[in-house]
Amino acid sequence: MSIRKLAAIALLIGSAAGFVGNAQSAALIHDYQLNGSLADSLGGPSLVAAGGVLSANGYAFGANQGLSLSNGLGDNGNYSIELQFSFSDVSGYRKVLDFKDRADDKGFYVLTSNLNFYPFAFPSGDPFTADVLADVILTRNVDTNQTNGYVNGAQFFSFTDGGGDAVFNAANGIIQFFKDDFVTQGGEASAGCVRRIRVFDSALDITEVTDAQAPLAGSCGTNDVPEPGSLALLGLGLAALATRKSFTKSA
């Protein structure tokens, strides 16, 4: 084989190696460790609380006392969000993430101990137990609109979000955590606790999900969670909404 051919082969091998070495993976852009602070350990915008209790072991919240994050994504349709949290009530629909500043019923839920994106994904399995921490990751790829949900490293659903229901396109790209929408008047929320929130700038694949998963904390929050008076007054009215959605509803 001539020196010229050997040089060409070496160049191709080098180029391929360089391509692999330069492959872009999702970058961690926010890390909220919730160890007595709502600040981002990476220097980004802080979370905003809605009335829960922050301690060294996380943020404990009553129904609709979750968190919010504004201007947290460079591309509001391209991300991975990891949440380590527990709900006190995993029956019915319990909203995890709201994408339209609480103006739309569609969103990311726990549904009767399952992971769910209403109204598209209805997986089987029951990975959630009341008051037990779970590591949940939602990813969305802006190029393909593919949206995936994971619990404790296992994939539970995947669908194509062609309508942009998993895009945070309200003002300031606000992300609402653990708050139900106003369409159901807040009736599909649960008290609970969140130990950590991490945000990545693009969609993790299944291997990256496993690699990126942060260890689950041994405990979360405090039992001293205030009950909002306004929610107590709404209790009777919200009870009538509990059966509004059909668990067998299809997309």
Backbone bond lengths (Angstrom), bond angles and torsions (degrees), N, CA, C in turn:
res aa  C-N    CA-C-N  psi(-1)  N-CA   C-N-CA  omega(-1)  CA-C   N-CA-C  phi
1 M - - - 1.478 - - 1.531 108.81 -
2 S 1.317 116.25 136.38 1.458 119.99 -176.04 1.519 111.42 -72.16
3 I 1.319 114.96 158.48 1.468 120.78 177.27 1.518 110.49 -60.29
4 R 1.366 116.13 -36.92 1.465 119.74 -179.29 1.528 110.47 -62.28
5 K 1.369 117.23 -43.12 1.460 120.14 179.61 1.518 111.50 -66.45
6 L 1.337 115.70 -41.63 1.463 119.14 177.81 1.523 110.81 -59.78
7 A 1.335 115.60 -41.36 1.463 119.39 179.61 1.523 111.41 -64.47
8 A 1.345 115.60 -38.59 1.472 119.62 179.44 1.517 111.06 -65.29
9 I 1.356 116.23 -42.51 1.465 120.23 178.81 1.525 110.62 -63.29
10 A 1.316 116.11 -43.10 1.461 120.37 179.42 1.516 111.08 -61.70
11 L 1.346 115.64 -38.19 1.453 119.81 178.80 1.525 111.35 -64.80
12 L 1.353 115.73 -41.54 1.466 119.97 179.02 1.519 111.28 -64.52
13 I 1.335 116.48 -43.81 1.462 120.53 178.37 1.521 110.79 -61.94
14 G 1.322 115.38 -43.54 1.459 119.23 179.20 1.503 112.19 -63.26
15 S 1.347 116.71 -39.53 1.452 120.77 179.67 1.514 110.49 -65.16
16 A 1.355 115.69 -42.46 1.462 119.68 179.84 1.516 110.75 -63.77
17 A 1.323 116.01 -43.11 1.462 119.45 178.89 1.511 110.76 -62.63
18 G 1.327 115.21 -40.50 1.455 118.37 178.53 1.502 112.32 -65.22
19 F 1.367 116.98 -37.11 1.471 120.56 178.55 1.515 110.43 -62.78
20 V 1.349 116.66 -46.23 1.462 119.99 179.18 1.518 110.68 -62.85
21 G 1.327 115.38 -43.05 1.453 118.50 -178.15 1.506 112.99 -64.78
22 N 1.373 116.92 -27.82 1.447 120.25 -177.88 1.526 113.43 -95.99
23 A 1.363 116.84 4.06 1.458 119.91 -179.87 1.531 109.68 -57.58
24 Q 1.334 114.28 134.27 1.446 119.31 -176.11 1.517 110.85 -89.73
25 S 1.313 117.73 130.43 1.452 122.82 173.54 1.521 107.84 -115.30
26 A 1.330 115.54 167.02 1.457 119.83 -178.67 1.529 110.54 -62.61
27 A 1.318 115.52 136.43 1.466 120.97 -179.88 1.514 110.03 -103.90
28 L 1.311 116.63 138.40 1.457 122.14 175.13 1.530 108.35 -72.09
29 I 1.339 116.87 121.55 1.463 119.91 -177.38 1.527 113.27 -113.65
30 H 1.336 117.93 -20.06 1.466 120.89 176.60 1.521 108.72 -142.57
31 D 1.325 115.49 139.16 1.467 121.01 178.49 1.534 108.14 -138.46
32 Y 1.322 115.28 103.82 1.466 121.57 179.98 1.520 107.64 -101.10
33 Q 1.323 115.26 103.18 1.456 120.72 -174.37 1.525 112.34 -85.39
34 L 1.325 117.21 -12.99 1.463 123.05 171.71 1.529 112.22 49.95
35 N 1.319 115.05 44.29 1.465 122.00 179.56 1.531 109.96 -106.89
36 G 1.335 114.41 52.31 1.456 120.67 -177.47 1.507 113.20 100.74
37 S 1.327 117.90 1.31 1.461 122.65 -178.28 1.523 109.63 -145.23
38 L 1.338 114.79 147.89 1.463 121.05 174.20 1.526 112.07 -94.84
39 A 1.327 116.06 7.11 1.461 121.17 -176.34 1.526 111.50 -76.45
40 D 1.320 114.92 154.83 1.457 123.14 173.87 1.522 108.24 -84.32
41 S 1.322 117.28 123.93 1.467 119.86 -179.46 1.519 111.88 -67.00
42 L 1.345 116.85 -13.18 1.462 120.82 178.15 1.524 112.49 -98.08
43 G 1.327 116.78 4.89 1.462 120.53 173.11 1.506 115.90 91.00
44 G 1.317 118.86 7.57 1.456 122.09 179.22 1.521 112.11 -82.51
45 P 1.341 117.41 -169.78 1.459 120.76 -179.20 1.522 111.54 -64.52
46 S 1.328 116.05 147.34 1.460 121.14 179.68 1.523 111.13 -80.35
47 L 1.299 115.09 155.86 1.452 120.83 169.13 1.522 109.83 -71.28
48 V 1.317 116.01 157.26 1.471 122.09 176.01 1.519 108.01 -119.14
49 A 1.318 116.69 126.93 1.458 122.21 -177.84 1.523 110.87 -90.85
50 A 1.330 114.96 155.38 1.464 120.93 -178.67 1.521 111.67 -121.27
51 G 1.329 116.78 37.75 1.453 119.27 170.24 1.509 116.76 111.89
52 G 1.332 118.42 2.94 1.451 120.62 178.24 1.516 112.17 -80.74
53 V 1.310 115.85 -164.82 1.465 121.92 -176.14 1.527 108.84 -120.73
54 L 1.322 116.78 120.36 1.455 123.26 178.53 1.518 109.29 -96.24
55 S 1.343 116.94 130.67 1.457 121.86 177.27 1.516 108.90 -134.61
56 A 1.314 116.15 -176.31 1.463 120.21 177.66 1.521 111.67 -68.46
57 N 1.330 117.07 -13.56 1.464 121.15 -177.48 1.516 113.33 -111.76
58 G 1.335 118.00 20.55 1.450 119.46 176.38 1.514 113.13 123.61
59 Y 1.328 114.45 -170.43 1.466 122.68 -177.62 1.520 108.50 -117.62
60 A 1.328 116.46 114.07 1.456 122.43 178.03 1.522 108.56 -96.50
61 F 1.331 115.97 136.29 1.461 119.73 -173.50 1.521 111.19 -136.62
62 G 1.340 114.79 149.98 1.446 120.53 167.94 1.515 109.35 -85.92
63 A 1.320 116.78 178.12 1.460 120.48 178.90 1.524 109.87 -57.28
64 N 1.341 116.16 127.22 1.467 124.49 -179.49 1.527 113.93 65.92
65 Q 1.308 117.85 19.29 1.465 122.48 173.03 1.529 110.89 -103.45
66 G 1.319 116.52 33.88 1.456 120.19 -175.77 1.512 113.93 -74.87
67 L 1.316 115.88 -151.68 1.456 123.87 -174.64 1.520 110.09 -122.58
68 S 1.316 116.42 166.96 1.463 121.27 172.49 1.521 109.59 -142.84
69 L 1.333 114.57 156.67 1.463 121.58 178.32 1.516 107.89 -139.50
70 S 1.328 116.70 125.52 1.465 122.19 178.01 1.522 110.22 -110.46
71 N 1.331 114.85 145.66 1.478 122.05 177.12 1.523 112.17 54.68
72 G 1.327 114.92 42.00 1.457 119.28 -176.68 1.515 115.30 -98.23
73 L 1.345 117.45 -9.45 1.451 120.74 -176.73 1.523 110.63 -123.14
74 G 1.324 115.84 140.47 1.456 119.53 173.34 1.515 111.47 -72.54
75 D 1.336 116.68 -36.70 1.457 123.75 175.60 1.517 106.45 -129.23
76 N 1.333 116.77 114.78 1.464 120.99 -171.99 1.522 113.79 -72.06
77 G 1.345 116.89 -2.81 1.456 120.43 176.52 1.508 113.60 -117.09
78 N 1.330 116.80 11.95 1.464 121.80 -176.30 1.522 108.28 -136.39
79 Y 1.327 117.08 105.14 1.467 118.21 -170.92 1.524 110.68 -170.06
80 S 1.319 114.35 168.74 1.465 123.91 161.90 1.523 106.11 -135.30
81 I 1.321 116.43 134.73 1.462 121.84 178.85 1.521 108.11 -124.32
82 E 1.322 115.39 123.90 1.461 121.76 178.29 1.522 108.98 -108.86
83 L 1.331 115.71 131.81 1.460 121.40 179.29 1.522 108.78 -130.89
84 Q 1.311 116.06 129.75 1.457 120.69 171.60 1.521 106.65 -107.00
85 F 1.330 116.67 107.78 1.455 119.86 -172.28 1.524 110.61 -150.64
86 S 1.301 114.50 168.58 1.462 121.93 170.88 1.515 108.45 -137.07
87 F 1.325 116.36 150.22 1.456 123.36 172.29 1.523 108.65 -110.52
88 S 1.316 115.94 144.09 1.457 119.95 175.16 1.520 111.66 -75.97
89 D 1.329 116.45 -25.38 1.459 122.22 -179.13 1.523 108.34 -129.11
90 V 1.325 116.97 115.65 1.461 120.70 179.93 1.532 111.09 -111.06
91 S 1.327 116.64 18.23 1.465 120.58 175.72 1.525 109.12 -87.91
92 G 1.334 117.42 151.33 1.456 120.40 178.64 1.521 111.79 61.92
93 Y 1.310 115.84 -157.66 1.469 122.44 178.64 1.523 110.02 -89.81
94 R 1.332 116.62 130.19 1.470 123.15 177.48 1.528 106.89 -134.48
95 K 1.333 116.22 111.99 1.465 119.70 -171.18 1.524 112.12 -74.00
96 V 1.337 113.93 134.62 1.463 121.77 177.94 1.526 110.35 -100.95
97 L 1.344 117.21 -50.85 1.463 122.35 -179.98 1.519 109.72 -131.17
98 D 1.321 115.62 136.64 1.464 122.45 174.09 1.523 108.00 -117.35
99 F 1.346 116.33 136.02 1.458 121.92 -169.16 1.525 114.04 -106.06
100 K 1.320 118.46 -13.84 1.467 122.16 -172.35 1.527 111.23 -121.68
101 D 1.332 116.26 33.87 1.466 122.27 -179.08 1.527 111.11 53.12
102 R 1.329 115.07 43.44 1.464 124.34 172.07 1.526 113.13 69.90
103 A 1.336 116.36 22.31 1.463 120.17 -179.29 1.526 112.63 -101.24
104 D 1.341 118.75 0.94 1.459 121.76 -175.41 1.526 108.94 -140.17
105 D 1.326 115.39 138.84 1.456 120.91 -179.76 1.522 112.86 -72.15
106 K 1.328 117.92 -24.36 1.453 120.92 179.37 1.524 109.70 -65.27
107 G 1.321 115.19 148.40 1.458 117.47 178.56 1.508 112.81 162.45
108 F 1.312 114.64 -170.62 1.458 125.33 -173.38 1.531 108.15 -97.64
109 Y 1.333 116.35 120.50 1.462 121.64 -172.09 1.524 111.79 -130.83
110 V 1.325 114.89 160.73 1.454 122.78 153.61 1.526 105.68 -94.73
111 L 1.327 116.97 128.49 1.456 122.05 -179.56 1.520 109.38 -124.96
112 T 1.334 115.86 107.38 1.461 121.50 177.88 1.532 111.20 47.53
113 S 1.328 115.70 54.08 1.471 125.11 178.27 1.523 114.01 73.35
114 N 1.343 118.02 4.75 1.462 121.80 177.93 1.525 110.74 -108.73
115 L 1.335 116.09 163.94 1.457 121.95 172.01 1.523 108.14 -88.98
116 N 1.340 117.25 139.00 1.461 120.15 -172.76 1.520 110.87 -150.56
117 F 1.329 115.68 143.85 1.458 120.76 166.88 1.525 106.65 -120.55
118 Y 1.319 115.54 102.85 1.466 121.05 -176.38 1.524 110.91 -75.17
119 P 1.341 118.25 131.21 1.472 128.11 5.40 1.524 113.10 -106.97
120 F 1.328 119.49 24.70 1.462 121.07 -168.23 1.518 114.58 -94.93
121 A 1.314 118.86 -44.59 1.459 121.97 -168.61 1.526 110.23 -112.45
122 F 1.321 115.98 124.78 1.454 120.95 179.80 1.524 109.17 -129.37
123 P 1.322 117.67 75.09 1.463 120.18 -176.25 1.525 111.86 -77.57
124 S 1.308 115.07 163.01 1.455 120.45 173.45 1.526 109.11 -93.88
125 G 1.320 116.02 174.19 1.452 121.00 -178.31 1.510 110.58 100.87
126 D 1.311 115.99 163.69 1.466 120.45 -178.96 1.529 110.00 -141.71
127 P 1.335 116.69 72.00 1.469 119.75 -174.98 1.528 114.61 -75.65
128 F 1.335 118.01 -9.06 1.461 120.13 -175.94 1.523 111.71 -104.34
129 T 1.328 114.16 137.48 1.456 122.70 173.11 1.522 107.94 -126.14
130 A 1.310 117.19 138.47 1.462 120.71 -178.27 1.530 110.52 -54.71
131 D 1.347 114.86 132.32 1.463 123.68 175.04 1.533 113.89 65.39
132 V 1.322 117.23 20.31 1.470 121.87 175.93 1.524 108.05 -116.47
133 L 1.331 117.04 126.12 1.463 121.19 -178.95 1.531 111.88 -62.03
134 A 1.325 115.05 139.63 1.456 122.05 172.88 1.520 108.35 -131.69
135 D 1.333 116.23 150.40 1.457 121.44 176.28 1.530 107.41 -101.09
136 V 1.330 116.77 113.38 1.464 122.88 -174.44 1.522 109.13 -117.31
137 I 1.330 116.21 134.59 1.463 121.56 177.92 1.522 109.18 -129.43
138 L 1.327 116.17 129.92 1.461 122.81 171.73 1.512 107.96 -113.99
139 T 1.348 116.81 131.06 1.460 121.10 178.46 1.521 109.84 -123.56
140 R 1.333 115.26 148.88 1.468 120.23 172.95 1.530 108.80 -141.72
141 N 1.336 115.78 130.54 1.460 122.93 179.79 1.525 108.74 -101.13
142 V 1.318 117.46 117.66 1.463 121.17 -175.38 1.522 112.86 -67.06
143 D 1.323 118.09 -25.37 1.461 121.05 -178.08 1.530 112.51 -78.42
144 T 1.325 116.54 -35.61 1.466 121.11 -176.48 1.524 112.80 -110.49
145 N 1.323 117.78 -11.68 1.468 123.89 -174.30 1.530 112.38 65.81
146 Q 1.344 117.04 10.66 1.454 119.99 179.74 1.529 109.78 -69.60
147 T 1.331 114.90 130.55 1.455 121.36 -176.93 1.521 108.62 -126.21
148 N 1.335 116.61 123.62 1.457 122.03 -174.08 1.518 110.86 -124.44
149 G 1.336 115.36 147.24 1.453 121.18 177.28 1.512 111.19 -124.34
150 Y 1.331 116.23 136.56 1.463 122.67 -176.66 1.525 110.02 -130.84
151 V 1.339 115.54 146.82 1.459 121.93 172.12 1.518 108.33 -131.06
152 N 1.320 116.04 124.03 1.460 122.16 178.98 1.527 112.20 50.39
153 G 1.340 115.60 40.73 1.455 121.68 174.67 1.510 115.53 87.04
154 A 1.331 118.64 -6.87 1.463 122.15 179.88 1.525 110.04 -104.11
155 Q 1.340 116.25 136.79 1.460 120.32 179.25 1.523 110.40 -79.35
156 F 1.344 115.71 131.95 1.460 120.78 -177.85 1.520 113.04 -113.69
157 F 1.312 118.90 -22.60 1.457 118.97 173.87 1.518 110.55 -157.40
158 S 1.339 114.21 161.89 1.457 122.33 175.25 1.521 107.51 -153.86
159 F 1.320 117.27 133.01 1.458 120.56 176.61 1.522 109.31 -152.51
160 T 1.324 115.50 162.55 1.463 121.51 178.48 1.518 109.07 -94.05
161 D 1.315 116.10 115.81 1.460 122.56 -175.94 1.522 110.29 -90.50
162 G 1.332 116.13 65.92 1.457 119.87 -177.35 1.510 113.91 -66.73
163 G 1.330 117.37 -24.38 1.461 120.71 -179.32 1.512 114.83 -88.12
164 G 1.327 117.84 -2.02 1.464 121.12 178.25 1.513 114.23 73.30
165 D 1.341 117.32 26.27 1.465 119.23 -179.31 1.521 112.61 -71.01
166 A 1.337 117.25 -20.02 1.464 121.10 177.81 1.527 111.69 -102.10
167 V 1.326 117.03 20.73 1.462 122.50 175.91 1.523 108.43 -100.56
168 F 1.325 116.65 132.39 1.469 121.99 179.97 1.531 108.94 -85.04
169 N 1.330 116.44 79.03 1.463 119.34 -172.71 1.523 114.14 -109.18
170 A 1.337 117.94 22.19 1.458 120.53 169.03 1.535 108.60 -80.10
171 A 1.319 117.33 176.49 1.469 121.72 -178.16 1.521 110.97 -54.20
172 N 1.336 115.15 134.30 1.466 123.21 178.72 1.525 112.66 63.10
173 G 1.349 116.61 18.02 1.457 119.74 179.64 1.512 112.74 56.36
174 I 1.338 117.63 35.53 1.456 120.78 -171.00 1.520 111.82 -63.86
175 I 1.326 115.32 135.69 1.456 123.90 174.83 1.523 107.11 -107.03
176 Q 1.318 117.06 123.58 1.462 122.09 177.22 1.526 108.92 -105.80
177 F 1.343 115.74 123.72 1.452 122.35 -179.16 1.526 110.17 -105.38
178 F 1.327 116.74 128.95 1.464 123.36 170.24 1.531 113.60 63.69
179 K 1.337 116.30 26.46 1.462 121.45 176.00 1.524 108.64 -123.21
180 D 1.318 116.97 131.68 1.449 119.91 177.46 1.524 110.05 -78.79
181 D 1.329 115.03 162.25 1.461 121.27 179.36 1.523 111.15 -75.87
182 F 1.328 114.86 164.80 1.462 121.04 178.63 1.530 112.20 -77.65
183 V 1.337 117.19 -13.31 1.464 120.30 178.00 1.525 110.08 -61.39
184 T 1.320 116.49 -41.54 1.463 121.15 176.84 1.530 111.42 -99.90
185 Q 1.332 115.74 14.23 1.464 122.66 175.37 1.527 112.61 56.00
186 G 1.324 115.40 33.11 1.466 119.41 174.56 1.504 114.47 79.40
187 G 1.336 117.94 10.66 1.453 119.91 -174.61 1.503 115.80 -78.68
188 E 1.325 118.70 -6.32 1.459 121.96 -177.27 1.529 110.26 -115.45
189 A 1.307 114.99 49.62 1.466 122.27 176.56 1.519 108.37 -123.92
190 S 1.321 115.11 162.79 1.462 120.38 177.61 1.519 109.57 -135.98
191 A 1.309 116.03 151.24 1.459 120.71 165.73 1.523 108.35 -67.22
192 G 1.316 116.23 159.42 1.453 119.20 179.27 1.509 112.13 175.52
193 C 1.313 115.34 -157.72 1.462 121.32 -178.89 1.523 108.90 -151.45
194 V 1.330 116.33 140.11 1.460 121.27 176.15 1.522 108.42 -120.92
195 R 1.319 114.99 131.44 1.469 120.60 -175.21 1.524 112.66 -99.02
196 R 1.337 116.64 -29.30 1.460 119.26 -178.49 1.520 109.46 -161.91
197 I 1.336 116.84 146.78 1.460 123.12 174.58 1.521 107.79 -133.67
198 R 1.332 116.18 129.15 1.460 120.69 175.87 1.525 109.21 -128.47
199 V 1.334 115.43 145.08 1.458 121.85 -177.72 1.523 109.07 -127.43
200 F 1.339 116.47 132.54 1.455 123.34 178.01 1.524 108.85 -113.82
201 D 1.329 116.32 156.13 1.460 120.35 -171.85 1.523 114.56 -84.74
202 S 1.327 118.00 -0.11 1.466 121.17 177.87 1.524 108.72 -159.61
203 A 1.329 115.84 -177.77 1.463 120.68 -174.79 1.526 111.17 -80.12
204 L 1.310 116.08 124.90 1.455 121.49 171.69 1.525 109.30 -75.09
205 D 1.340 117.18 145.07 1.456 119.04 170.42 1.528 108.07 -90.94
206 I 1.338 116.77 177.58 1.458 120.32 -172.81 1.528 111.89 -60.98
207 T 1.331 117.13 -36.43 1.460 119.86 177.92 1.519 110.79 -67.12
208 E 1.332 116.26 -42.66 1.466 120.39 179.29 1.519 111.04 -67.89
209 V 1.319 117.47 -33.35 1.468 120.27 176.28 1.521 109.95 -58.59
210 T 1.326 115.97 -47.40 1.460 120.33 179.50 1.517 111.01 -63.91
211 D 1.331 116.94 -43.03 1.463 120.68 -178.42 1.525 112.01 -69.36
212 A 1.340 116.62 -35.20 1.464 120.42 -174.10 1.510 113.03 -82.54
213 Q 1.314 117.19 -19.06 1.456 120.31 -172.63 1.525 111.37 -57.79
214 A 1.325 115.46 123.55 1.457 120.73 178.60 1.529 109.54 -78.76
215 P 1.336 118.02 146.93 1.470 119.63 178.65 1.523 110.64 -60.43
216 L 1.319 116.01 140.15 1.459 120.37 177.58 1.521 110.00 -70.87
217 A 1.333 115.41 136.90 1.466 120.33 176.83 1.523 109.51 -72.44
218 G 1.338 115.63 155.60 1.463 119.71 -179.40 1.511 113.22 -75.24
219 S 1.321 117.46 -26.89 1.464 120.19 -178.78 1.514 108.26 -146.87
220 C 1.333 115.06 166.52 1.460 119.00 -177.13 1.514 110.20 -146.78
221 G 1.323 115.21 125.90 1.452 121.45 166.73 1.511 115.45 69.01
222 T 1.309 113.03 -153.58 1.455 122.83 -175.89 1.510 108.53 -141.56
223 N 1.304 116.91 157.29 1.464 120.43 178.44 1.520 112.76 -79.78
224 D 1.315 117.07 -7.87 1.470 121.27 -175.93 1.524 109.89 -85.95
225 V 1.326 117.25 75.66 1.465 122.31 -179.49 1.520 109.07 -109.52
226 P 1.340 118.62 120.20 1.467 119.97 -178.52 1.520 111.48 -68.35
227 E 1.307 116.26 147.83 1.462 122.08 176.15 1.513 108.44 -100.52
228 P 1.350 119.18 117.59 1.453 120.55 -178.65 1.518 111.20 -63.71
229 G 1.339 116.53 131.37 1.444 120.80 -179.88 1.516 112.56 -61.17
230 S 1.331 116.86 -36.21 1.457 119.77 -179.15 1.522 111.69 -62.62
231 L 1.360 116.78 -35.35 1.457 118.96 178.93 1.506 111.44 -71.27
232 A 1.323 116.97 -34.76 1.452 119.58 177.62 1.520 110.58 -62.85
233 L 1.332 117.37 -40.12 1.457 121.28 179.70 1.519 111.84 -66.52
234 L 1.341 116.18 -29.24 1.458 120.11 -178.60 1.521 112.71 -85.50
235 G 1.318 118.38 -4.72 1.455 121.81 -170.32 1.511 114.47 -51.92
236 L 1.326 117.51 -48.09 1.457 119.76 -177.45 1.517 111.97 -65.02
237 G 1.341 115.70 -39.98 1.459 118.79 -179.91 1.511 112.27 -67.14
238 L 1.347 116.68 -36.63 1.458 119.75 -177.67 1.516 112.17 -71.88
239 A 1.337 116.99 -26.73 1.449 119.88 -179.38 1.522 110.69 -59.60
240 A 1.322 115.95 -34.48 1.463 119.55 -179.42 1.520 112.54 -69.80
241 L 1.349 116.44 -19.47 1.457 120.19 -179.08 1.520 112.91 -86.97
242 A 1.325 117.15 -10.42 1.461 120.36 -170.59 1.510 113.10 -60.29
243 T 1.324 116.88 -29.75 1.461 119.18 -178.08 1.514 112.45 -103.69
244 R 1.343 118.62 14.64 1.473 121.51 -175.11 1.516 111.44 -61.28
245 K 1.347 116.98 -40.21 1.453 119.82 -177.77 1.522 110.49 -92.09
246 S 1.297 117.04 143.60 1.458 122.08 174.44 1.524 108.78 -92.46
247 F 1.349 116.06 130.10 1.460 119.44 179.34 1.522 111.63 -67.08
248 T 1.327 118.07 -15.75 1.455 120.46 -178.75 1.520 111.44 -101.76
249 K 1.326 118.45 8.49 1.455 121.89 -179.54 1.514 109.50 -62.06
250 S 1.310 117.01 136.58 1.463 121.06 179.59 1.508 109.15 -106.67
251 A 1.351 115.34 167.49 1.464 120.24 -178.70 1.506 109.92 -64.30
